[in-house]
């Protein structure tokens, strides 16, 4: 089965000789299109490609492992990147034998909490835009009402940055007489697990984000004051909001933010 790991984490790619034998005198290597690690003549060789320097080493696949003496030739890979997603080939070579094994690594990245931007339409409906970025692989976006009904998106787009992560933008038009609460869910399914961020639009409070790693920059037009406020629980009336994507909502709104501790704001 593939090994699933998050961007920035460390993973052990297991590889061993069966039946066990001492591998200290053998040539051991791991290849991912280019050499990732090479052990020969009793020591690691300096043949790595630049992206893998200072990120790889031989490791124990379990606490019970005896290491090279026990035939354990597993690879430790640190500071995972999206570019590490794919198949690694571990091999062991001796004077009279050669064997290899493939290990598949699946990289995931959970993006930013989705942010909603409502815009009233002339026909009385509200067009709600949902944005999030920093996902890998490509996530899915869904819209639901407070009673669980699914809304068909008016459109969706995905883009990929230089870091190979995905940004998503989806929008839908709803009548608030039909739904008091509208949720935008951005999710990533890895195997049997699903990671999801949800942002909900309520006609009384514009939007509330759940499972957020949110920090928003709030700008007051009446003075030169910028706050970085982590979510907890207070209500502010603000004239504009700039989210972590750099998007700006250009009309006065009622916004629910959250403070970790009481804060006095002098205006």
PyMOL commands that set and color helices and strands:
alter all, ss='L'
color gray80, all
select helices_A, chain A and resi 50-52+67-70+82-84
alter helices_A, ss='H'
color red, helices_A
select strands_A, chain A and resi 3-6+11-13+27-31+35-40+43-44+56-59+74-77+86-93+98-108+115-120+126-135+140-145+150-151+155-160+166-174+181-190+193-202+208-210+215-220+225-230+234-238+240-242+248-249+253-257
alter strands_A, ss='S'
color yellow, strands_A
deselect
rebuild
show_as cartoon
